[in-house]
């Protein structure tokens, strides 16, 4: 049969996947927040709409995060 460390190997793998997912989520939000002000505006109203872009990105990301989390937490 298997060794006593086998369940812990799966825990380590799961932890690694979850840690990478959280890292990419934080990195994605950081990139949008930092890169957007550096983008050249196409019009005078573009500067005012940048906050709306960040808000729309965050709300969309949060919605998908809730949707994905709900599928993982569903009881068997």
PDB file with SEQRES, HELIX, SHEET and CRYST1 records, atoms N, CA, C and O in Angstrom:
SEQRES   1 A   76  UNK UNK UNK UNK UNK UNK UNK UNK UNK UNK UNK UNK UNK          
SEQRES   2 A   76  UNK UNK UNK UNK UNK UNK UNK UNK UNK UNK UNK UNK UNK          
SEQRES   3 A   76  UNK UNK UNK UNK UNK UNK UNK UNK UNK UNK UNK UNK UNK          
SEQRES   4 A   76  UNK UNK UNK UNK UNK UNK UNK UNK UNK UNK UNK UNK UNK          
SEQRES   5 A   76  UNK UNK UNK UNK UNK UNK UNK UNK UNK UNK UNK UNK UNK          
SEQRES   6 A   76  UNK UNK UNK UNK UNK UNK UNK UNK UNK UNK UNK                  
HELIX    1 AA1 UNK A    6  UNK A   38  1                                  33    
HELIX    2 AA2 UNK A   46  UNK A   72  1                                  27    
CRYST1    1.000    1.000    1.000  90.00  90.00  90.00 P 1           1          
ATOM      1  N   UNK A   1       0.842  -1.191   0.000  1.00  0.00           N  
ATOM      2  CA  UNK A   1       0.000   0.000   0.000  1.00  0.00           C  
ATOM      3  C   UNK A   1       0.878   1.242   0.000  1.00  0.00           C  
ATOM      4  O   UNK A   1       2.085   1.158  -0.227  1.00  0.00           O  
ATOM      5  N   UNK A   2       0.275   2.381   0.253  1.00  0.00           N  
ATOM      6  CA  UNK A   2       0.991   3.646   0.211  1.00  0.00           C  
ATOM      7  C   UNK A   2       1.646   3.970   1.538  1.00  0.00           C  
ATOM      8  O   UNK A   2       1.360   3.355   2.565  1.00  0.00           O  
ATOM      9  N   UNK A   3       2.505   4.920   1.491  1.00  0.00           N  
ATOM     10  CA  UNK A   3       3.169   5.349   2.715  1.00  0.00           C  
ATOM     11  C   UNK A   3       2.265   6.282   3.499  1.00  0.00           C  
ATOM     12  O   UNK A   3       1.204   6.688   3.025  1.00  0.00           O  
ATOM     13  N   UNK A   4       2.698   6.612   4.693  1.00  0.00           N  
ATOM     14  CA  UNK A   4       1.893   7.473   5.571  1.00  0.00           C  
ATOM     15  C   UNK A   4       1.896   8.926   5.104  1.00  0.00           C  
ATOM     16  O   UNK A   4       1.054   9.713   5.537  1.00  0.00           O  
ATOM     17  N   UNK A   5       2.826   9.292   4.230  1.00  0.00           N  
ATOM     18  CA  UNK A   5       2.926  10.679   3.767  1.00  0.00           C  
ATOM     19  C   UNK A   5       2.052  10.982   2.556  1.00  0.00           C  
ATOM     20  O   UNK A   5       1.987  12.135   2.132  1.00  0.00           O  
ATOM     21  N   UNK A   6       1.381   9.990   1.987  1.00  0.00           N  
ATOM     22  CA  UNK A   6       0.572  10.222   0.786  1.00  0.00           C  
ATOM     23  C   UNK A   6      -0.533  11.256   0.963  1.00  0.00           C  
ATOM     24  O   UNK A   6      -0.688  12.115   0.094  1.00  0.00           O  
ATOM     25  N   UNK A   7      -1.315  11.217   2.055  1.00  0.00           N  
ATOM     26  CA  UNK A   7      -2.347  12.268   2.195  1.00  0.00           C  
ATOM     27  C   UNK A   7      -1.743  13.661   2.270  1.00  0.00           C  
ATOM     28  O   UNK A   7      -2.338  14.624   1.788  1.00  0.00           O  
ATOM     29  N   UNK A   8      -0.570  13.773   2.869  1.00  0.00           N  
ATOM     30  CA  UNK A   8       0.052  15.080   2.989  1.00  0.00           C  
ATOM     31  C   UNK A   8       0.572  15.578   1.647  1.00  0.00           C  
ATOM     32  O   UNK A   8       0.655  16.787   1.428  1.00  0.00           O  
ATOM     33  N   UNK A   9       0.922  14.662   0.746  1.00  0.00           N  
ATOM     34  CA  UNK A   9       1.330  15.066  -0.595  1.00  0.00           C  
ATOM     35  C   UNK A   9       0.177  15.744  -1.324  1.00  0.00           C  
ATOM     36  O   UNK A   9       0.383  16.747  -2.008  1.00  0.00           O  
ATOM     37  N   UNK A  10      -1.017  15.216  -1.189  1.00  0.00           N  
ATOM     38  CA  UNK A  10      -2.186  15.830  -1.821  1.00  0.00           C  
ATOM     39  C   UNK A  10      -2.506  17.172  -1.173  1.00  0.00           C  
ATOM     40  O   UNK A  10      -2.940  18.098  -1.857  1.00  0.00           O  
ATOM     41  N   UNK A  11      -2.299  17.289   0.125  1.00  0.00           N  
ATOM     42  CA  UNK A  11      -2.526  18.559   0.814  1.00  0.00           C  
ATOM     43  C   UNK A  11      -1.537  19.608   0.317  1.00  0.00           C  
ATOM     44  O   UNK A  11      -1.897  20.767   0.112  1.00  0.00           O  
ATOM     45  N   UNK A  12      -0.295  19.191   0.127  1.00  0.00           N  
ATOM     46  CA  UNK A  12       0.712  20.127  -0.368  1.00  0.00           C  
ATOM     47  C   UNK A  12       0.393  20.583  -1.783  1.00  0.00           C  
ATOM     48  O   UNK A  12       0.548  21.757  -2.119  1.00  0.00           O  
ATOM     49  N   UNK A  13      -0.052  19.644  -2.607  1.00  0.00           N  
ATOM     50  CA  UNK A  13      -0.427  19.990  -3.971  1.00  0.00           C  
ATOM     51  C   UNK A  13      -1.616  20.950  -3.979  1.00  0.00           C  
ATOM     52  O   UNK A  13      -1.609  21.937  -4.715  1.00  0.00           O  
ATOM     53  N   UNK A  14      -2.621  20.674  -3.177  1.00  0.00           N  
ATOM     54  CA  UNK A  14      -3.794  21.544  -3.091  1.00  0.00           C  
ATOM     55  C   UNK A  14      -3.397  22.929  -2.570  1.00  0.00           C  
ATOM     56  O   UNK A  14      -3.870  23.945  -3.080  1.00  0.00           O  
ATOM     57  N   UNK A  15      -2.545  22.965  -1.572  1.00  0.00           N  
ATOM     58  CA  UNK A  15      -2.090  24.249  -1.042  1.00  0.00           C  
ATOM     59  C   UNK A  15      -1.330  25.042  -2.099  1.00  0.00           C  
ATOM     60  O   UNK A  15      -1.497  26.257  -2.204  1.00  0.00           O  
ATOM     61  N   UNK A  16      -0.495  24.360  -2.882  1.00  0.00           N  
ATOM     62  CA  UNK A  16       0.248  25.029  -3.942  1.00  0.00           C  
ATOM     63  C   UNK A  16      -0.668  25.614  -5.003  1.00  0.00           C  
ATOM     64  O   UNK A  16      -0.457  26.736  -5.462  1.00  0.00           O  
ATOM     65  N   UNK A  17      -1.689  24.852  -5.394  1.00  0.00           N  
ATOM     66  CA  UNK A  17      -2.636  25.345  -6.395  1.00  0.00           C  
ATOM     67  C   UNK A  17      -3.409  26.555  -5.865  1.00  0.00           C  
ATOM     68  O   UNK A  17      -3.584  27.545  -6.576  1.00  0.00           O  
ATOM     69  N   UNK A  18      -3.864  26.471  -4.631  1.00  0.00           N  
ATOM     70  CA  UNK A  18      -4.613  27.578  -4.032  1.00  0.00           C  
ATOM     71  C   UNK A  18      -3.721  28.807  -3.868  1.00  0.00           C  
ATOM     72  O   UNK A  18      -4.156  29.929  -4.130  1.00  0.00           O  
ATOM     73  N   UNK A  19      -2.480  28.603  -3.438  1.00  0.00           N  
ATOM     74  CA  UNK A  19      -1.563  29.735  -3.262  1.00  0.00           C  
ATOM     75  C   UNK A  19      -1.266  30.421  -4.591  1.00  0.00           C  
ATOM     76  O   UNK A  19      -1.214  31.649  -4.652  1.00  0.00           O  
ATOM     77  N   UNK A  20      -1.072  29.646  -5.652  1.00  0.00           N  
ATOM     78  CA  UNK A  20      -0.825  30.244  -6.962  1.00  0.00           C  
ATOM     79  C   UNK A  20      -2.052  30.991  -7.481  1.00  0.00           C  
ATOM     80  O   UNK A  20      -1.920  32.037  -8.115  1.00  0.00           O  
ATOM     81  N   UNK A  21      -3.240  30.460  -7.214  1.00  0.00           N  
ATOM     82  CA  UNK A  21      -4.464  31.128  -7.632  1.00  0.00           C  
ATOM     83  C   UNK A  21      -4.631  32.471  -6.934  1.00  0.00           C  
ATOM     84  O   UNK A  21      -4.978  33.467  -7.569  1.00  0.00           O  
ATOM     85  N   UNK A  22      -4.385  32.496  -5.643  1.00  0.00           N  
ATOM     86  CA  UNK A  22      -4.487  33.752  -4.890  1.00  0.00           C  
ATOM     87  C   UNK A  22      -3.428  34.746  -5.364  1.00  0.00           C  
ATOM     88  O   UNK A  22      -3.708  35.937  -5.495  1.00  0.00           O  
ATOM     89  N   UNK A  23      -2.225  34.262  -5.617  1.00  0.00           N  
ATOM     90  CA  UNK A  23      -1.165  35.132  -6.109  1.00  0.00           C  
ATOM     91  C   UNK A  23      -1.546  35.757  -7.448  1.00  0.00           C  
ATOM     92  O   UNK A  23      -1.357  36.957  -7.647  1.00  0.00           O  
ATOM     93  N   UNK A  24      -2.077  34.961  -8.359  1.00  0.00           N  
ATOM     94  CA  UNK A  24      -2.467  35.490  -9.660  1.00  0.00           C  
ATOM     95  C   UNK A  24      -3.637  36.461  -9.555  1.00  0.00           C  
ATOM     96  O   UNK A  24      -3.698  37.433 -10.307  1.00  0.00           O  
ATOM     97  N   UNK A  25      -4.566  36.214  -8.636  1.00  0.00           N  
ATOM     98  CA  UNK A  25      -5.689  37.131  -8.449  1.00  0.00           C  
ATOM     99  C   UNK A  25      -5.213  38.487  -7.938  1.00  0.00           C  
ATOM    100  O   UNK A  25      -5.664  39.526  -8.420  1.00  0.00           O  
ATOM    101  N   UNK A  26      -4.319  38.481  -6.981  1.00  0.00           N  
ATOM    102  CA  UNK A  26      -3.792  39.729  -6.439  1.00  0.00           C  
ATOM    103  C   UNK A  26      -2.928  40.442  -7.481  1.00  0.00           C  
ATOM    104  O   UNK A  26      -2.973  41.666  -7.603  1.00  0.00           O  
ATOM    105  N   UNK A  27      -2.146  39.666  -8.226  1.00  0.00           N  
ATOM    106  CA  UNK A  27      -1.313  40.243  -9.273  1.00  0.00           C  
ATOM    107  C   UNK A  27      -2.158  40.885 -10.365  1.00  0.00           C  
ATOM    108  O   UNK A  27      -1.812  41.951 -10.874  1.00  0.00           O  
ATOM    109  N   UNK A  28      -3.260  40.244 -10.723  1.00  0.00           N  
ATOM    110  CA  UNK A  28      -4.157  40.787 -11.743  1.00  0.00           C  
ATOM    111  C   UNK A  28      -4.746  42.132 -11.303  1.00  0.00           C  
ATOM    112  O   UNK A  28      -4.751  43.092 -12.073  1.00  0.00           O  
ATOM    113  N   UNK A  29      -5.235  42.194 -10.076  1.00  0.00           N  
ATOM    114  CA  UNK A  29      -5.803  43.452  -9.574  1.00  0.00           C  
ATOM    115  C   UNK A  29      -4.731  44.537  -9.479  1.00  0.00           C  
ATOM    116  O   UNK A  29      -5.008  45.705  -9.751  1.00  0.00           O  
ATOM    117  N   UNK A  30      -3.525  44.165  -9.099  1.00  0.00           N  
ATOM    118  CA  UNK A  30      -2.441  45.134  -8.989  1.00  0.00           C  
ATOM    119  C   UNK A  30      -2.044  45.675 -10.364  1.00  0.00           C  
ATOM    120  O   UNK A  30      -1.793  46.871 -10.513  1.00  0.00           O  
ATOM    121  N   UNK A  31      -1.989  44.806 -11.353  1.00  0.00           N  
ATOM    122  CA  UNK A  31      -1.624  45.240 -12.697  1.00  0.00           C  
ATOM    123  C   UNK A  31      -2.646  46.237 -13.242  1.00  0.00           C  
ATOM    124  O   UNK A  31      -2.272  47.251 -13.832  1.00  0.00           O  
ATOM    125  N   UNK A  32      -3.921  45.954 -13.049  1.00  0.00           N  
ATOM    126  CA  UNK A  32      -4.949  46.873 -13.544  1.00  0.00           C  
ATOM    127  C   UNK A  32      -4.851  48.215 -12.829  1.00  0.00           C  
ATOM    128  O   UNK A  32      -4.960  49.263 -13.465  1.00  0.00           O  
ATOM    129  N   UNK A  33      -4.649  48.194 -11.532  1.00  0.00           N  
ATOM    130  CA  UNK A  33      -4.597  49.433 -10.756  1.00  0.00           C  
ATOM    131  C   UNK A  33      -3.368  50.268 -11.104  1.00  0.00           C  
ATOM    132  O   UNK A  33      -3.453  51.495 -11.150  1.00  0.00           O  
ATOM    133  N   UNK A  34      -2.239  49.628 -11.347  1.00  0.00           N  
ATOM    134  CA  UNK A  34      -1.003  50.364 -11.611  1.00  0.00           C  
ATOM    135  C   UNK A  34      -0.885  50.774 -13.075  1.00  0.00           C  
ATOM    136  O   UNK A  34      -0.459  51.891 -13.369  1.00  0.00           O  
ATOM    137  N   UNK A  35      -1.259  49.883 -14.000  1.00  0.00           N  
ATOM    138  CA  UNK A  35      -1.043  50.155 -15.421  1.00  0.00           C  
ATOM    139  C   UNK A  35      -2.052  51.131 -16.003  1.00  0.00           C  
ATOM    140  O   UNK A  35      -1.737  51.834 -16.963  1.00  0.00           O  
ATOM    141  N   UNK A  36      -3.246  51.191 -15.453  1.00  0.00           N  
ATOM    142  CA  UNK A  36      -4.278  52.043 -16.044  1.00  0.00           C  
ATOM    143  C   UNK A  36      -3.925  53.530 -16.018  1.00  0.00           C  
ATOM    144  O   UNK A  36      -4.107  54.197 -17.036  1.00  0.00           O  
ATOM    145  N   UNK A  37      -3.432  54.081 -14.914  1.00  0.00           N  
ATOM    146  CA  UNK A  37      -3.060  55.504 -14.953  1.00  0.00           C  
ATOM    147  C   UNK A  37      -1.898  55.800 -15.901  1.00  0.00           C  
ATOM    148  O   UNK A  37      -1.763  56.930 -16.370  1.00  0.00           O  
ATOM    149  N   UNK A  38      -1.067  54.815 -16.187  1.00  0.00           N  
ATOM    150  CA  UNK A  38       0.064  55.036 -17.090  1.00  0.00           C  
ATOM    151  C   UNK A  38      -0.353  55.016 -18.552  1.00  0.00           C  
ATOM    152  O   UNK A  38       0.401  55.468 -19.413  1.00  0.00           O  
ATOM    153  N   UNK A  39      -1.542  54.498 -18.846  1.00  0.00           N  
ATOM    154  CA  UNK A  39      -2.017  54.440 -20.231  1.00  0.00           C  
ATOM    155  C   UNK A  39      -2.362  55.855 -20.694  1.00  0.00           C  
ATOM    156  O   UNK A  39      -2.959  56.626 -19.943  1.00  0.00           O  
ATOM    157  N   UNK A  40      -1.990  56.195 -21.921  1.00  0.00           N  
ATOM    158  CA  UNK A  40      -2.293  57.547 -22.408  1.00  0.00           C  
ATOM    159  C   UNK A  40      -3.795  57.717 -22.645  1.00  0.00           C  
ATOM    160  O   UNK A  40      -4.430  56.858 -23.257  1.00  0.00           O  
ATOM    161  N   UNK A  41      -4.355  58.814 -22.165  1.00  0.00           N  
ATOM    162  CA  UNK A  41      -5.794  59.027 -22.370  1.00  0.00           C  
ATOM    163  C   UNK A  41      -6.104  59.358 -23.821  1.00  0.00           C  
ATOM    164  O   UNK A  41      -5.341  60.058 -24.486  1.00  0.00           O  
ATOM    165  N   UNK A  42      -7.224  58.850 -24.301  1.00  0.00           N  
ATOM    166  CA  UNK A  42      -7.617  59.145 -25.680  1.00  0.00           C  
ATOM    167  C   UNK A  42      -8.460  60.409 -25.758  1.00  0.00           C  
ATOM    168  O   UNK A  42      -8.582  60.999 -26.832  1.00  0.00           O  
ATOM    169  N   UNK A  43      -9.041  60.835 -24.650  1.00  0.00           N  
ATOM    170  CA  UNK A  43      -9.817  62.068 -24.627  1.00  0.00           C  
ATOM    171  C   UNK A  43      -9.760  62.653 -23.216  1.00  0.00           C  
ATOM    172  O   UNK A  43      -9.195  62.052 -22.303  1.00  0.00           O  
ATOM    173  N   UNK A  44     -10.346  63.816 -23.059  1.00  0.00           N  
ATOM    174  CA  UNK A  44     -10.332  64.467 -21.747  1.00  0.00           C  
ATOM    175  C   UNK A  44     -11.173  63.708 -20.733  1.00  0.00           C  
ATOM    176  O   UNK A  44     -10.869  63.729 -19.540  1.00  0.00           O  
ATOM    177  N   UNK A  45     -12.213  63.045 -21.184  1.00  0.00           N  
ATOM    178  CA  UNK A  45     -13.071  62.314 -20.248  1.00  0.00           C  
ATOM    179  C   UNK A  45     -12.512  60.937 -19.901  1.00  0.00           C  
ATOM    180  O   UNK A  45     -13.047  60.255 -19.027  1.00  0.00           O  
ATOM    181  N   UNK A  46     -11.438  60.521 -20.579  1.00  0.00           N  
ATOM    182  CA  UNK A  46     -10.869  59.202 -20.322  1.00  0.00           C  
ATOM    183  C   UNK A  46     -10.296  59.115 -18.914  1.00  0.00           C  
ATOM    184  O   UNK A  46     -10.371  58.063 -18.279  1.00  0.00           O  
ATOM    185  N   UNK A  47      -9.732  60.198 -18.427  1.00  0.00           N  
ATOM    186  CA  UNK A  47      -9.186  60.195 -17.064  1.00  0.00           C  
ATOM    187  C   UNK A  47     -10.289  59.966 -16.033  1.00  0.00           C  
ATOM    188  O   UNK A  47     -10.073  59.291 -15.027  1.00  0.00           O  
ATOM    189  N   UNK A  48     -11.459  60.524 -16.284  1.00  0.00           N  
ATOM    190  CA  UNK A  48     -12.565  60.368 -15.348  1.00  0.00           C  
ATOM    191  C   UNK A  48     -13.150  58.962 -15.404  1.00  0.00           C  
ATOM    192  O   UNK A  48     -13.717  58.486 -14.420  1.00  0.00           O  
ATOM    193  N   UNK A  49     -13.021  58.307 -16.527  1.00  0.00           N  
ATOM    194  CA  UNK A  49     -13.597  56.968 -16.661  1.00  0.00           C  
ATOM    195  C   UNK A  49     -12.654  55.867 -16.193  1.00  0.00           C  
ATOM    196  O   UNK A  49     -13.049  54.702 -16.157  1.00  0.00           O  
ATOM    197  N   UNK A  50     -11.427  56.202 -15.836  1.00  0.00           N  
ATOM    198  CA  UNK A  50     -10.497  55.179 -15.379  1.00  0.00           C  
ATOM    199  C   UNK A  50     -10.971  54.516 -14.089  1.00  0.00           C  
ATOM    200  O   UNK A  50     -10.807  53.308 -13.915  1.00  0.00           O  
ATOM    201  N   UNK A  51     -11.546  55.286 -13.201  1.00  0.00           N  
ATOM    202  CA  UNK A  51     -12.052  54.692 -11.965  1.00  0.00           C  
ATOM    203  C   UNK A  51     -13.188  53.727 -12.258  1.00  0.00           C  
ATOM    204  O   UNK A  51     -13.332  52.710 -11.580  1.00  0.00           O  
ATOM    205  N   UNK A  52     -13.993  54.039 -13.261  1.00  0.00           N  
ATOM    206  CA  UNK A  52     -15.079  53.132 -13.648  1.00  0.00           C  
ATOM    207  C   UNK A  52     -14.526  51.832 -14.220  1.00  0.00           C  
ATOM    208  O   UNK A  52     -15.110  50.767 -14.015  1.00  0.00           O  
ATOM    209  N   UNK A  53     -13.417  51.908 -14.927  1.00  0.00           N  
ATOM    210  CA  UNK A  53     -12.790  50.704 -15.483  1.00  0.00           C  
ATOM    211  C   UNK A  53     -12.290  49.811 -14.358  1.00  0.00           C  
ATOM    212  O   UNK A  53     -12.508  48.600 -14.382  1.00  0.00           O  
ATOM    213  N   UNK A  54     -11.621  50.400 -13.373  1.00  0.00           N  
ATOM    214  CA  UNK A  54     -11.129  49.621 -12.237  1.00  0.00           C  
ATOM    215  C   UNK A  54     -12.300  49.015 -11.463  1.00  0.00           C  
ATOM    216  O   UNK A  54     -12.233  47.856 -11.055  1.00  0.00           O  
ATOM    217  N   UNK A  55     -13.365  49.780 -11.257  1.00  0.00           N  
ATOM    218  CA  UNK A  55     -14.533  49.285 -10.536  1.00  0.00           C  
ATOM    219  C   UNK A  55     -15.213  48.157 -11.300  1.00  0.00           C  
ATOM    220  O   UNK A  55     -15.595  47.150 -10.704  1.00  0.00           O  
ATOM    221  N   UNK A  56     -15.367  48.311 -12.598  1.00  0.00           N  
ATOM    222  CA  UNK A  56     -15.997  47.252 -13.405  1.00  0.00           C  
ATOM    223  C   UNK A  56     -15.151  45.987 -13.398  1.00  0.00           C  
ATOM    224  O   UNK A  56     -15.693  44.885 -13.316  1.00  0.00           O  
ATOM    225  N   UNK A  57     -13.844  46.125 -13.482  1.00  0.00           N  
ATOM    226  CA  UNK A  57     -12.959  44.963 -13.436  1.00  0.00           C  
ATOM    227  C   UNK A  57     -13.072  44.253 -12.094  1.00  0.00           C  
ATOM    228  O   UNK A  57     -13.162  43.027 -12.045  1.00  0.00           O  
ATOM    229  N   UNK A  58     -13.068  45.012 -11.011  1.00  0.00           N  
ATOM    230  CA  UNK A  58     -13.141  44.415  -9.683  1.00  0.00           C  
ATOM    231  C   UNK A  58     -14.485  43.735  -9.450  1.00  0.00           C  
ATOM    232  O   UNK A  58     -14.525  42.640  -8.888  1.00  0.00           O  
ATOM    233  N   UNK A  59     -15.575  44.351  -9.865  1.00  0.00           N  
ATOM    234  CA  UNK A  59     -16.896  43.736  -9.694  1.00  0.00           C  
ATOM    235  C   UNK A  59     -17.044  42.470 -10.537  1.00  0.00           C  
ATOM    236  O   UNK A  59     -17.610  41.480 -10.073  1.00  0.00           O  
ATOM    237  N   UNK A  60     -16.548  42.495 -11.752  1.00  0.00           N  
ATOM    238  CA  UNK A  60     -16.616  41.307 -12.600  1.00  0.00           C  
ATOM    239  C   UNK A  60     -15.775  40.181 -12.014  1.00  0.00           C  
ATOM    240  O   UNK A  60     -16.213  39.031 -11.959  1.00  0.00           O  
ATOM    241  N   UNK A  61     -14.578  40.516 -11.582  1.00  0.00           N  
ATOM    242  CA  UNK A  61     -13.705  39.515 -10.978  1.00  0.00           C  
ATOM    243  C   UNK A  61     -14.333  38.938  -9.712  1.00  0.00           C  
ATOM    244  O   UNK A  61     -14.292  37.727  -9.494  1.00  0.00           O  
ATOM    245  N   UNK A  62     -14.915  39.803  -8.876  1.00  0.00           N  
ATOM    246  CA  UNK A  62     -15.573  39.331  -7.661  1.00  0.00           C  
ATOM    247  C   UNK A  62     -16.769  38.443  -7.944  1.00  0.00           C  
ATOM    248  O   UNK A  62     -17.004  37.464  -7.236  1.00  0.00           O  
ATOM    249  N   UNK A  63     -17.527  38.782  -8.977  1.00  0.00           N  
ATOM    250  CA  UNK A  63     -18.668  37.956  -9.356  1.00  0.00           C  
ATOM    251  C   UNK A  63     -18.245  36.572  -9.800  1.00  0.00           C  
ATOM    252  O   UNK A  63     -18.851  35.579  -9.399  1.00  0.00           O  
ATOM    253  N   UNK A  64     -17.201  36.493 -10.630  1.00  0.00           N  
ATOM    254  CA  UNK A  64     -16.702  35.191 -11.058  1.00  0.00           C  
ATOM    255  C   UNK A  64     -16.078  34.424  -9.893  1.00  0.00           C  
ATOM    256  O   UNK A  64     -16.147  33.196  -9.844  1.00  0.00           O  
ATOM    257  N   UNK A  65     -15.475  35.147  -8.966  1.00  0.00           N  
ATOM    258  CA  UNK A  65     -14.896  34.497  -7.788  1.00  0.00           C  
ATOM    259  C   UNK A  65     -15.986  33.862  -6.935  1.00  0.00           C  
ATOM    260  O   UNK A  65     -15.820  32.743  -6.449  1.00  0.00           O  
ATOM    261  N   UNK A  66     -17.098  34.565  -6.749  1.00  0.00           N  
ATOM    262  CA  UNK A  66     -18.220  33.995  -6.000  1.00  0.00           C  
ATOM    263  C   UNK A  66     -18.836  32.813  -6.737  1.00  0.00           C  
ATOM    264  O   UNK A  66     -19.196  31.810  -6.121  1.00  0.00           O  
ATOM    265  N   UNK A  67     -18.956  32.932  -8.044  1.00  0.00           N  
ATOM    266  CA  UNK A  67     -19.511  31.848  -8.841  1.00  0.00           C  
ATOM    267  C   UNK A  67     -18.625  30.602  -8.769  1.00  0.00           C  
ATOM    268  O   UNK A  67     -19.125  29.490  -8.606  1.00  0.00           O  
ATOM    269  N   UNK A  68     -17.331  30.790  -8.890  1.00  0.00           N  
ATOM    270  CA  UNK A  68     -16.405  29.664  -8.802  1.00  0.00           C  
ATOM    271  C   UNK A  68     -16.324  29.084  -7.408  1.00  0.00           C  
ATOM    272  O   UNK A  68     -16.210  27.869  -7.249  1.00  0.00           O  
ATOM    273  N   UNK A  69     -16.382  29.931  -6.398  1.00  0.00           N  
ATOM    274  CA  UNK A  69     -16.339  29.435  -5.021  1.00  0.00           C  
ATOM    275  C   UNK A  69     -17.588  28.666  -4.652  1.00  0.00           C  
ATOM    276  O   UNK A  69     -17.532  27.723  -3.863  1.00  0.00           O  
ATOM    277  N   UNK A  70     -18.717  29.065  -5.219  1.00  0.00           N  
ATOM    278  CA  UNK A  70     -19.964  28.360  -4.939  1.00  0.00           C  
ATOM    279  C   UNK A  70     -19.973  26.952  -5.488  1.00  0.00           C  
ATOM    280  O   UNK A  70     -20.603  26.067  -4.909  1.00  0.00           O  
ATOM    281  N   UNK A  71     -19.281  26.726  -6.602  1.00  0.00           N  
ATOM    282  CA  UNK A  71     -19.252  25.375  -7.163  1.00  0.00           C  
ATOM    283  C   UNK A  71     -18.341  24.462  -6.362  1.00  0.00           C  
ATOM    284  O   UNK A  71     -18.557  23.251  -6.327  1.00  0.00           O  
ATOM    285  N   UNK A  72     -17.326  25.024  -5.718  1.00  0.00           N  
ATOM    286  CA  UNK A  72     -16.430  24.200  -4.905  1.00  0.00           C  
ATOM    287  C   UNK A  72     -17.051  23.870  -3.559  1.00  0.00           C  
ATOM    288  O   UNK A  72     -16.744  22.828  -2.981  1.00  0.00           O  
ATOM    289  N   UNK A  73     -17.911  24.730  -3.050  1.00  0.00           N  
ATOM    290  CA  UNK A  73     -18.459  24.547  -1.710  1.00  0.00           C  
ATOM    291  C   UNK A  73     -19.776  23.764  -1.715  1.00  0.00           C  
ATOM    292  O   UNK A  73     -20.379  23.564  -0.661  1.00  0.00           O  
ATOM    293  N   UNK A  74     -20.217  23.328  -2.874  1.00  0.00           N  
ATOM    294  CA  UNK A  74     -21.469  22.588  -2.969  1.00  0.00           C  
ATOM    295  C   UNK A  74     -21.308  21.236  -2.281  1.00  0.00           C  
ATOM    296  O   UNK A  74     -20.335  20.529  -2.545  1.00  0.00           O  
ATOM    297  N   UNK A  75     -22.257  20.856  -1.391  1.00  0.00           N  
ATOM    298  CA  UNK A  75     -22.134  19.554  -0.723  1.00  0.00           C  
ATOM    299  C   UNK A  75     -22.348  18.408  -1.712  1.00  0.00           C  
ATOM    300  O   UNK A  75     -23.099  18.535  -2.680  1.00  0.00           O  
ATOM    301  N   UNK A  76     -21.687  17.313  -1.453  1.00  0.00           N  
ATOM    302  CA  UNK A  76     -21.775  16.140  -2.347  1.00  0.00           C  
ATOM    303  C   UNK A  76     -23.068  15.394  -2.165  1.00  0.00           C  
ATOM    304  O   UNK A  76     -23.300  14.389  -2.836  1.00  0.00           O  
TER     305      UNK A  76                                                      
END                                                                             
